[in-house]
Amino acid sequence: MEMRALLAIILSMLALTLYQYFFVPAPAQLPPPPPGPQPAPVPMPEAQPAPSGAVLPTVRVSAVGAETAQRVTVRAAEYVARITNVGGRIESFVLPGYSTEGGEILDLVNPQALAAGILPLGLATPSSPAAAAVPNEALFVLEVRGGSGLGDERVPTAAAPVEVSLRWADGAGWFVEKTLLFPVDGNQILLRVSATAPAGLPVYVSTGAGLDPSVQGSRNFFLSDGGVLLRNEDLDKWEPGDLEQRVALSGPARWAGIESNYFLAAFLLDRPADLEISRVELPAAAGPEDEAPQALETVSVALRVPRDGIELPLYLGPKKYDYLKQQGYDLHRVIDFGWLGIIVRPLLVLLNWIYAFVGNYGVAIILLTVLLRLVFLPLNHKSMVSMRKTQSLQPQMAAIRAKYKGAKEAEKRQKMNEEIMGLYKREGVSPLGGCLPMLAQMPILFAFYRLLSISIELRAAPFALWLHDLSRYDPYYVLPLTMGASMFVQQRMTPVASANPGQASVMRMMPVMFTFMFLKVPSGLVLYWLVNNLLGIAQQVYINRKIEQDSTSTKAHKQSKKGQRGKRGKKR
């Protein structure tokens, strides 16, 4: 039974790692909307061109445009946005509270996307891609109203949000008007877009491509980057590898956009919409001196602009669970805690609560580990005592096995198992007593693993010394090696309760296997497991001493009784 428990633990860890690395959800499509007076396009296979819809007469508006490039900067509490009149797009969206791995302030407009000219609020014409290049390169008339400040920098106030209007027409069929309303706080921007194109081409407004500029795999290999959509209760995701070309979707949805592991750009929807999810290959951009420039595959999501225009909020900000819940639209569902969400969410709340007192997430993880160890203290105590008792029965179990050595008949082997179980029963030992408590804690380990891998709270959260980011693996592997050493010490203190040399050999390999599996996981998770092991060692030391004291006391008591009986015999 101990061997089966060990294999269950190892296979569970391997399954979790392989699942995170290889499992890719199949792209799903929205069902077509119910029939109505104005039916939406039917979902199309990703390899097919998007539906163009009915050809509408070209609406010609007198040419409107600017003569020079202009920019306006909006400084709010949570972000600093820069809007350019070249294409009427968001050129920069800085989050002052976050930084890149190089220590620079983080900009949600990916630098490679900026270099390629694929920016948020750019237009797209999927049925004729080249057509959108005209408005995306045009000079819009830019007007700014509200807020405090003058010139090309504004700060929204409670009484006067900043309104940025952009308008352009070429006099030959193109007419585009965009209005962005920036409130005093929050990460939602109210967006209004009206657009018509020559020959009635369907026009879409885009999220841009790519968010977090971190190189894929630099934190750990579980970073997500792609399109994301919430419809009803279903959360659908598309990574670049899921898309050969693009996916056209139609129907009701709560929101749709692009995400990185820690950030989100999404259109917040309150009515059926037509969407285009497409793969975008961004050209290589200069990176650190010791790294060669790399091209980037990412995803862009575009929303069709109806004939009468569209008005909706656009969210650009962090994937912080409590904060997203305040935004409405079930936006918090973008944080996928997986099947262990019922455990992960309370752990996250508790971790943040402890952090509010200590101000260091590493210390908070240590204190949370101590708290969890206290919760499991009775179970762990029972497990350790059971393993010690089982170990003390090894000579008797070996004698029973020797008695039936070489027996191949099922009946004799059954009788051997019955004698072993009878021994367990007489001594009050459960054969599962040592492994069930360990298995009971595995969901906590997996939940911690999920929590530390995707929670933005741990992003760039320092602990001490060289550990500057608990969401990244230890660059010097000190923590995982120390964790492996602690497992080895703990194992030596609790010898394998088995007479089978093969099982004992596998158990001795456990610290090596766990060390290897923990090399590339977030250092916060390794810290949790290391502290848990150290607490286990302390508890094992106490139990070993207690058992030795009880054993010495029992022997002394028996000798005392024997001596008393001897004295009584002499008196008689």
C-alpha positions as CSV (number, residue, x, y, z in Angstrom):
1,M,0.0,0.0,0.0
2,E,2.9,2.4,0.7
3,M,4.3,1.6,-2.8
4,R,0.9,2.4,-4.4
5,A,0.7,5.7,-2.4
6,L,4.2,6.6,-3.6
7,L,3.4,5.9,-7.2
8,A,0.1,7.8,-6.9
9,I,2.1,10.9,-5.7
10,I,4.7,10.7,-8.4
11,L,2.2,10.1,-11.2
12,S,0.0,12.9,-9.9
13,M,3.0,15.4,-10.0
14,L,4.0,14.2,-13.4
15,A,0.4,14.4,-14.7
16,L,0.1,17.9,-13.4
17,T,3.3,19.1,-15.0
18,L,2.6,17.4,-18.3
19,Y,-1.0,18.8,-18.3
20,Q,0.2,22.3,-17.8
21,Y,2.8,22.0,-20.5
22,F,1.1,20.0,-23.2
23,F,-2.7,20.4,-22.7
24,V,-4.2,22.8,-25.1
25,P,-8.0,23.3,-25.1
26,A,-9.6,22.9,-28.5
27,P,-10.9,26.2,-29.9
28,A,-14.6,26.4,-29.5
29,Q,-17.1,28.4,-31.6
30,L,-20.0,30.4,-30.5
31,P,-23.4,29.0,-31.5
32,P,-25.3,31.1,-34.1
33,P,-27.7,33.6,-32.5
34,P,-31.4,32.9,-32.6
35,P,-33.3,34.1,-35.7
36,G,-34.3,37.7,-35.7
37,P,-35.0,40.5,-38.0
38,Q,-31.2,41.2,-38.4
39,P,-29.5,37.8,-38.2
40,A,-25.7,37.8,-37.4
41,P,-23.2,36.0,-39.6
42,V,-22.9,32.3,-39.0
43,P,-19.6,31.0,-37.5
44,M,-17.2,30.0,-40.2
45,P,-14.3,27.5,-40.1
46,E,-11.0,29.2,-39.3
47,A,-9.5,28.4,-42.7
48,Q,-12.4,30.1,-44.5
49,P,-12.6,33.9,-45.2
50,A,-14.8,35.8,-42.9
51,P,-18.3,36.6,-44.1
52,S,-18.6,40.0,-45.8
53,G,-22.3,40.5,-45.2
54,A,-24.6,42.3,-47.4
55,V,-23.0,44.9,-49.7
56,L,-24.2,48.3,-48.7
57,P,-24.1,51.4,-50.8
58,T,-21.0,53.5,-50.2
59,V,-21.6,56.5,-48.0
60,R,-19.4,59.4,-49.2
61,V,-18.4,62.0,-46.6
62,S,-16.3,65.0,-47.3
63,A,-12.6,64.5,-46.6
64,V,-11.6,65.2,-43.0
65,G,-8.1,64.8,-41.7
66,A,-5.1,66.4,-40.0
67,E,-2.0,67.7,-41.5
68,T,0.5,66.6,-38.9
69,A,0.9,63.8,-36.4
70,Q,-0.3,64.5,-32.9
71,R,-0.4,62.8,-29.5
72,V,-2.3,63.3,-26.3
73,T,-1.4,61.7,-22.9
74,V,-4.0,60.8,-20.3
75,R,-2.6,60.3,-16.8
76,A,-5.0,58.5,-14.5
77,A,-4.4,56.7,-11.2
78,E,-4.0,53.2,-12.6
79,Y,-2.4,54.0,-16.0
80,V,-0.8,56.5,-18.4
81,A,-2.3,56.2,-21.9
82,R,-0.9,57.9,-25.0
83,I,-3.2,58.2,-28.0
84,T,-1.9,59.0,-31.4
85,N,-3.9,60.6,-34.3
86,V,-2.0,58.3,-36.7
87,G,-4.8,55.8,-37.2
88,G,-6.6,57.0,-34.1
89,R,-5.1,54.3,-31.9
90,I,-3.7,53.7,-28.5
91,E,0.1,54.0,-28.8
92,S,1.1,53.3,-25.2
93,F,-0.7,52.1,-22.1
94,V,1.6,52.1,-19.2
95,L,0.8,50.6,-15.8
96,P,2.9,52.5,-13.2
97,G,2.3,49.9,-10.5
98,Y,4.0,47.1,-12.5
99,S,7.4,46.7,-14.1
100,T,9.1,44.5,-16.7
101,E,11.7,41.9,-15.8
102,G,14.3,44.5,-16.7
103,G,12.9,46.8,-14.1
104,E,11.2,49.2,-16.5
105,I,7.6,50.4,-16.2
106,L,5.4,48.0,-18.0
107,D,3.6,49.0,-21.1
108,L,0.6,46.8,-22.2
109,V,1.3,47.8,-25.8
110,N,3.8,45.1,-26.8
111,P,7.0,46.8,-28.2
112,Q,7.1,44.3,-31.1
113,A,3.4,45.1,-31.9
114,L,4.3,48.8,-31.7
115,A,7.1,48.4,-34.2
116,A,4.8,46.4,-36.5
117,G,2.1,49.1,-36.2
118,I,-0.5,46.7,-34.8
119,L,-2.1,48.8,-32.0
120,P,-5.2,48.7,-29.9
121,L,-8.2,50.3,-31.6
122,G,-6.7,49.8,-35.0
123,L,-9.2,48.8,-37.7
124,A,-9.4,45.5,-39.6
125,T,-11.2,44.4,-42.7
126,P,-10.9,40.6,-42.6
127,S,-12.6,40.0,-46.0
128,S,-10.1,42.4,-47.6
129,P,-7.1,42.8,-45.2
130,A,-5.2,45.4,-47.2
131,A,-8.2,47.9,-47.1
132,A,-7.7,48.6,-43.4
133,A,-4.2,49.9,-44.0
134,V,-5.7,53.2,-45.3
135,P,-7.4,54.4,-42.1
136,N,-4.7,52.9,-39.9
137,E,-2.1,55.1,-41.5
138,A,-4.3,58.2,-41.9
139,L,-4.0,61.3,-39.8
140,F,-7.2,61.8,-37.8
141,V,-8.4,65.1,-36.5
142,L,-7.8,64.9,-32.7
143,E,-9.9,66.8,-30.1
144,V,-9.5,66.7,-26.3
145,R,-12.1,67.8,-23.8
146,G,-12.4,67.6,-20.0
147,G,-9.9,66.8,-17.3
148,S,-7.2,69.1,-15.9
149,G,-4.1,70.3,-17.6
150,L,-3.5,71.9,-21.0
151,G,-1.9,70.9,-24.3
152,D,-1.0,67.3,-25.0
153,E,-1.3,66.0,-21.4
154,R,-4.6,65.7,-19.4
155,V,-5.6,64.3,-16.0
156,P,-9.2,63.1,-15.6
157,T,-11.2,64.4,-12.6
158,A,-14.4,63.2,-11.0
159,A,-16.2,66.1,-12.4
160,A,-14.6,66.1,-15.8
161,P,-13.4,62.8,-17.3
162,V,-11.1,63.2,-20.3
163,E,-12.8,62.7,-23.7
164,V,-10.6,62.1,-26.7
165,S,-12.3,62.4,-30.1
166,L,-10.7,61.2,-33.4
167,R,-12.3,61.7,-36.8
168,W,-11.2,61.0,-40.4
169,A,-12.7,60.6,-43.8
170,D,-11.1,60.3,-47.2
171,G,-14.1,61.4,-49.3
172,A,-14.1,58.1,-51.2
173,G,-16.1,55.9,-48.9
174,W,-14.0,55.7,-45.7
175,F,-15.4,57.5,-42.6
176,V,-14.2,56.7,-39.1
177,E,-15.0,58.3,-35.8
178,K,-13.7,57.1,-32.4
179,T,-14.3,58.6,-29.0
180,L,-12.5,57.5,-25.9
181,L,-13.8,58.5,-22.4
182,F,-11.2,58.1,-19.6
183,P,-12.7,58.2,-16.1
184,V,-10.9,59.4,-13.0
185,D,-10.2,55.8,-11.7
186,G,-10.3,52.2,-12.8
187,N,-9.0,50.5,-15.9
188,Q,-12.2,50.7,-18.0
189,I,-12.3,53.1,-21.0
190,L,-15.7,53.9,-22.6
191,L,-15.3,53.4,-26.3
192,R,-17.5,54.6,-29.1
193,V,-16.7,53.7,-32.7
194,S,-18.5,54.4,-36.0
195,A,-17.0,53.3,-39.3
196,T,-18.0,52.8,-42.9
197,A,-15.8,51.5,-45.7
198,P,-15.9,51.5,-49.5
199,A,-18.1,48.9,-51.1
200,G,-19.8,48.2,-47.7
201,L,-16.8,46.2,-46.4
202,P,-17.4,45.0,-42.8
203,V,-15.2,46.9,-40.5
204,Y,-13.7,45.6,-37.2
205,V,-12.0,47.3,-34.3
206,S,-9.0,45.4,-32.8
207,T,-7.5,44.8,-29.4
208,G,-4.0,45.0,-30.9
209,A,-1.6,42.0,-30.5
210,G,0.3,40.9,-27.5
211,L,0.4,42.4,-24.0
212,D,3.1,41.5,-21.5
213,P,6.5,41.8,-23.2
214,S,8.0,39.1,-21.1
215,V,9.7,36.5,-23.2
216,Q,7.7,33.3,-23.2
217,G,9.1,30.9,-20.6
218,S,11.2,33.4,-18.7
219,R,9.1,33.1,-15.6
220,N,8.1,29.5,-15.9
221,F,6.8,27.5,-18.8
222,F,3.1,27.9,-17.9
223,L,2.6,31.5,-19.2
224,S,-0.5,31.9,-21.3
225,D,-0.7,34.3,-24.3
226,G,-3.6,34.4,-26.6
227,G,-7.3,35.1,-27.2
228,V,-9.9,34.6,-24.6
229,L,-13.7,34.7,-24.6
230,L,-16.5,34.2,-22.1
231,R,-19.9,33.1,-23.3
232,N,-22.5,31.9,-20.9
233,E,-20.6,29.6,-18.6
234,D,-17.9,28.6,-21.0
235,L,-14.4,30.1,-21.0
236,D,-12.7,29.6,-24.4
237,K,-9.1,30.3,-25.1
238,W,-6.9,30.3,-28.2
239,E,-3.1,30.2,-28.2
240,P,-1.2,31.1,-31.4
241,G,-0.7,27.4,-32.2
242,D,-4.5,26.8,-32.2
243,L,-5.0,29.1,-35.2
244,E,-3.9,28.2,-38.7
245,Q,-5.4,31.5,-39.9
246,R,-8.4,32.9,-38.0
247,V,-11.7,32.0,-36.4
248,A,-14.9,33.9,-37.1
249,L,-17.5,33.8,-34.3
250,S,-21.0,35.2,-33.9
251,G,-23.4,35.3,-31.0
252,P,-23.8,36.5,-27.4
253,A,-20.7,36.9,-25.2
254,R,-19.9,38.6,-22.0
255,W,-16.4,39.7,-23.1
256,A,-13.7,39.0,-25.6
257,G,-10.1,40.0,-25.8
258,I,-6.4,39.0,-25.5
259,E,-4.5,38.0,-22.4
260,S,-1.1,37.3,-21.1
261,N,-0.4,35.4,-17.9
262,Y,-1.0,38.5,-15.8
263,F,-2.8,41.1,-17.9
264,L,-5.9,41.5,-20.0
265,A,-7.3,43.7,-22.8
266,A,-11.0,42.9,-23.4
267,F,-14.1,44.4,-25.0
268,L,-16.9,44.2,-22.4
269,L,-20.1,43.2,-24.3
270,D,-23.8,43.4,-23.5
271,R,-25.2,42.2,-26.8
272,P,-24.4,39.6,-29.5
273,A,-21.3,40.4,-31.4
274,D,-19.3,39.3,-34.4
275,L,-15.7,38.5,-33.6
276,E,-12.5,37.6,-35.4
277,I,-9.7,35.7,-33.6
278,S,-6.5,35.6,-35.6
279,R,-2.9,34.7,-35.2
280,V,-0.4,37.5,-35.6
281,E,3.3,37.0,-36.3
282,L,5.3,40.0,-35.0
283,P,8.8,40.6,-36.4
284,A,11.8,40.1,-34.3
285,A,12.7,43.0,-32.0
286,A,16.0,43.8,-30.2
287,G,16.2,42.1,-26.8
288,P,18.9,41.8,-24.1
289,E,22.5,41.9,-25.3
290,D,23.0,38.2,-24.5
291,E,19.9,37.1,-26.5
292,A,19.2,37.1,-30.2
293,P,16.1,38.9,-31.4
294,Q,13.1,36.6,-31.6
295,A,9.9,36.8,-33.6
296,L,6.7,36.6,-31.6
297,E,3.6,34.6,-32.4
298,T,0.5,36.0,-30.6
299,V,-3.2,36.5,-31.1
300,S,-5.4,39.5,-32.0
301,V,-9.2,39.8,-31.4
302,A,-11.3,42.1,-33.4
303,L,-14.9,43.2,-32.9
304,R,-17.2,44.1,-35.8
305,V,-18.5,47.6,-35.8
306,P,-22.3,47.6,-36.7
307,R,-23.6,50.1,-39.3
308,D,-25.0,52.3,-36.5
309,G,-21.8,52.2,-34.5
310,I,-20.9,50.6,-31.2
311,E,-20.5,51.8,-27.6
312,L,-18.9,49.6,-25.0
313,P,-16.2,49.6,-22.2
314,L,-12.7,48.4,-23.0
315,Y,-10.7,46.9,-20.1
316,L,-6.9,47.3,-20.1
317,G,-5.3,46.2,-16.9
318,P,-4.1,43.5,-14.5
319,K,-5.7,40.1,-13.9
320,K,-6.2,40.6,-10.2
321,Y,-9.0,38.5,-8.9
322,D,-10.7,40.8,-6.4
323,Y,-10.2,43.8,-8.7
324,L,-11.8,42.0,-11.7
325,K,-14.8,41.0,-9.6
326,Q,-15.5,44.7,-9.1
327,Q,-15.4,45.4,-12.8
328,G,-18.6,43.4,-13.5
329,Y,-19.2,41.3,-16.7
330,D,-17.9,38.2,-14.9
331,L,-14.5,39.5,-15.8
332,H,-12.8,37.6,-12.9
333,R,-13.6,34.4,-14.8
334,V,-10.5,35.0,-16.9
335,I,-8.4,33.8,-14.0
336,D,-8.7,30.1,-14.5
337,F,-8.0,28.3,-11.2
338,G,-8.9,25.0,-12.8
339,W,-10.6,22.1,-11.0
340,L,-9.1,23.0,-7.7
341,G,-10.6,26.5,-7.7
342,I,-12.6,25.7,-4.5
343,I,-9.3,25.4,-2.7
344,V,-7.3,28.0,-4.6
345,R,-9.6,30.9,-4.0
346,P,-9.6,30.6,-0.1
347,L,-5.9,30.2,-0.2
348,L,-5.5,33.4,-2.2
349,V,-7.8,35.3,0.2
350,L,-5.8,34.0,3.2
351,L,-2.4,34.7,1.5
352,N,-3.4,38.3,0.8
353,W,-4.8,38.8,4.3
354,I,-1.5,37.7,5.8
355,Y,0.4,39.9,3.3
356,A,-1.5,42.9,4.5
357,F,0.1,42.5,7.9
358,V,3.7,41.4,7.0
359,G,4.2,43.2,3.7
360,N,6.3,40.4,2.1
361,Y,4.8,37.6,0.1
362,G,7.6,35.2,0.9
363,V,7.0,35.7,4.7
364,A,3.3,35.4,4.0
365,I,3.8,32.0,2.3
366,I,5.9,30.8,5.2
367,L,3.2,31.8,7.7
368,L,0.4,30.3,5.6
369,T,2.5,27.1,5.4
370,V,2.7,27.1,9.2
371,L,-1.0,27.6,9.5
372,L,-1.8,24.8,7.1
373,R,0.7,22.5,9.0
374,L,-1.3,23.3,12.2
375,V,-4.5,22.4,10.4
376,F,-3.0,19.0,9.3
377,L,-1.2,18.5,12.6
378,P,-3.4,15.7,13.9
379,L,-3.4,13.9,10.5
380,N,0.4,14.2,10.2
381,H,0.9,13.0,13.7
382,K,-1.2,10.0,13.1
383,S,0.7,9.3,9.9
384,M,4.1,9.5,11.5
385,V,3.2,7.4,14.5
386,S,1.6,4.8,12.2
387,M,4.8,4.6,10.0
388,R,6.9,4.1,13.1
389,K,4.7,1.4,14.4
390,T,4.6,-0.2,10.9
391,Q,8.4,-0.1,10.9
392,S,8.6,-1.9,14.3
393,L,6.5,-4.7,12.8
394,Q,9.0,-5.4,10.0
395,P,10.7,-8.4,11.7
396,Q,7.4,-10.1,12.2
397,M,6.2,-9.3,8.7
398,A,9.5,-10.6,7.3
399,A,9.0,-13.8,9.2
400,I,5.5,-14.3,7.7
401,R,6.8,-13.6,4.2
402,A,9.7,-16.1,4.8
403,K,7.2,-18.7,5.9
404,Y,5.4,-18.5,2.6
405,K,8.5,-17.8,0.4
406,G,8.2,-19.4,-3.0
407,A,4.5,-20.1,-2.6
408,K,2.8,-19.6,-6.0
409,E,-0.6,-20.9,-5.2
410,A,-3.2,-18.1,-4.9
411,E,-4.6,-19.8,-1.8
412,K,-1.3,-19.7,0.1
413,R,-0.6,-16.1,-0.9
414,Q,-4.1,-15.1,0.2
415,K,-3.3,-16.8,3.6
416,M,0.0,-14.8,3.8
417,N,-1.9,-11.6,3.3
418,E,-4.5,-12.6,5.9
419,E,-1.7,-13.2,8.5
420,I,-0.2,-9.8,7.7
421,M,-3.5,-8.1,8.1
422,G,-4.1,-10.0,11.3
423,L,-0.8,-8.7,12.6
424,Y,-1.8,-5.2,11.7
425,K,-5.1,-5.7,13.6
426,R,-3.5,-7.1,16.7
427,E,-1.0,-4.2,16.9
428,G,-3.6,-1.6,16.1
429,V,-1.8,-0.4,13.0
430,S,-3.5,0.6,9.7
431,P,-1.7,-0.3,6.5
432,L,-2.9,2.9,5.0
433,G,-2.1,5.1,8.0
434,G,1.2,6.3,6.6
435,C,0.0,7.2,3.1
436,L,-3.5,8.5,3.4
437,P,-2.6,11.7,5.3
438,M,0.1,12.3,2.7
439,L,-2.3,11.9,-0.2
440,A,-4.9,14.1,1.7
441,Q,-2.4,17.0,1.4
442,M,-1.7,16.6,-2.3
443,P,-4.7,18.8,-3.3
444,I,-3.2,21.6,-1.2
445,L,0.1,21.2,-3.0
446,F,-1.6,21.3,-6.4
447,A,-3.7,24.3,-5.3
448,F,-0.6,26.2,-4.1
449,Y,1.0,25.3,-7.4
450,R,-1.9,26.8,-9.4
451,L,-2.1,29.8,-7.1
452,L,1.5,30.8,-7.4
453,S,1.7,30.1,-11.1
454,I,-1.1,32.5,-12.2
455,S,-1.7,35.0,-9.4
456,I,-0.4,38.5,-10.3
457,E,0.1,39.1,-6.6
458,L,3.3,37.0,-6.8
459,R,4.5,38.6,-10.0
460,A,7.8,40.4,-9.3
461,A,7.1,39.9,-5.6
462,P,10.5,39.8,-3.8
463,F,11.3,37.6,-0.8
464,A,15.0,38.0,0.2
465,L,18.5,38.0,-1.1
466,W,18.5,36.7,-4.8
467,L,14.8,35.9,-4.8
468,H,13.4,39.0,-6.5
469,D,10.3,37.3,-8.1
470,L,8.4,34.5,-6.4
471,S,6.5,33.8,-9.6
472,R,9.8,32.8,-11.3
473,Y,11.9,29.7,-10.7
474,D,15.0,30.1,-8.6
475,P,17.7,31.2,-11.1
476,Y,20.5,29.5,-9.0
477,Y,18.4,26.5,-8.0
478,V,19.3,27.0,-4.3
479,L,15.7,26.5,-3.1
480,P,14.9,23.3,-5.0
481,L,18.3,21.8,-4.0
482,T,17.7,22.7,-0.4
483,M,14.2,21.3,-0.6
484,G,15.5,18.0,-2.0
485,A,18.1,17.9,0.9
486,S,15.3,18.4,3.4
487,M,13.3,15.6,1.8
488,F,16.4,13.3,2.1
489,V,16.8,14.2,5.8
490,Q,13.1,13.6,6.5
491,Q,13.3,10.3,4.7
492,R,16.3,9.2,6.8
493,M,14.4,10.1,9.9
494,T,11.5,8.0,8.8
495,P,13.0,4.8,7.3
496,V,10.9,3.0,4.7
497,A,8.4,0.7,6.3
498,S,8.9,-2.0,3.8
499,A,11.0,-5.2,3.6
500,N,11.0,-5.1,-0.1
501,P,14.3,-3.8,-1.4
502,G,12.8,-2.6,-4.7
503,Q,10.3,-0.4,-2.8
504,A,13.0,0.9,-0.5
505,S,15.1,1.8,-3.6
506,V,12.2,3.7,-5.2
507,M,11.5,5.6,-1.9
508,R,15.2,6.6,-1.7
509,M,14.8,8.1,-5.2
510,M,11.9,10.3,-4.2
511,P,14.0,13.3,-3.1
512,V,15.9,13.2,-6.4
513,M,12.7,13.0,-8.5
514,F,11.0,15.8,-6.5
515,T,14.1,18.0,-6.8
516,F,14.1,17.5,-10.6
517,M,10.4,18.3,-10.9
518,F,10.7,21.5,-8.8
519,L,13.7,23.0,-10.7
520,K,11.5,25.1,-13.0
521,V,8.4,25.8,-10.9
522,P,7.7,29.1,-9.2
523,S,10.1,29.7,-6.3
524,G,7.1,30.6,-4.1
525,L,5.9,27.0,-4.5
526,V,9.3,25.6,-3.6
527,L,9.5,27.8,-0.6
528,Y,6.1,26.4,0.6
529,W,7.3,22.8,0.1
530,L,10.7,23.5,1.8
531,V,9.1,25.1,4.9
532,N,6.5,22.2,5.0
533,N,9.4,19.7,5.0
534,L,11.3,21.6,7.7
535,L,8.2,21.6,9.9
536,G,7.7,17.9,9.2
537,I,11.3,17.3,10.3
538,A,10.7,19.2,13.6
539,Q,7.5,17.2,14.1
540,Q,9.3,13.9,13.4
541,V,12.1,14.7,15.8
542,Y,9.4,15.3,18.5
543,I,7.6,12.1,17.7
544,N,10.8,10.0,17.6
545,R,11.8,11.3,21.0
546,K,8.3,10.8,22.4
547,I,8.2,7.3,21.2
548,E,11.7,6.6,22.6
549,Q,10.7,8.1,25.9
550,D,7.5,6.1,26.0
551,S,9.4,2.9,25.1
552,T,12.0,3.5,27.8
553,S,9.3,4.3,30.3
554,T,7.4,1.1,29.3
555,K,10.5,-1.0,29.7
556,A,11.3,0.5,33.1
557,H,7.7,-0.1,34.2
558,K,7.9,-3.7,33.1
559,Q,11.3,-4.2,34.9
560,S,9.8,-2.6,38.0
561,K,6.9,-4.9,38.0
562,K,9.1,-7.9,37.4
563,G,11.3,-6.8,40.3
564,Q,8.3,-6.4,42.6
565,R,7.0,-9.9,41.7
566,G,10.5,-11.3,42.4
567,K,10.5,-9.6,45.9
568,R,7.1,-11.0,46.7
569,G,8.2,-14.5,45.7
570,K,11.2,-14.3,48.0
571,K,9.0,-13.2,50.9
572,R,6.8,-16.2,50.4
